[in-house]
């Protein structure tokens, strides 16, 4: 009858090698996870900055439209066909 308490050194070495491989893979995954967290934080910051820039541009565009509309309202009503001046022809 074989000895049940006997540990085969080859099997033991294989298990240690597998544990080392798993440990190395876990360390790689943890490093990748940390890299992805940093990258995600940078992307979140960029999204925030771009959102702020977009909102600012929308506000400026709205103000510019209001100014153009106000200028259009101040233009005199045209009563006849427009006459072209030499300055208009140069455009």
Secondary structure, 3 states (H helix, E strand, C coil): CCCCCCCCHHHHHHHHHHHHHHHHHHHHHHHHHHHHHHHHHHHHHHHHHHHHHHHHHHHHHHHHHHHHHHHHHHCCCCCCCCCCCHHHHHC
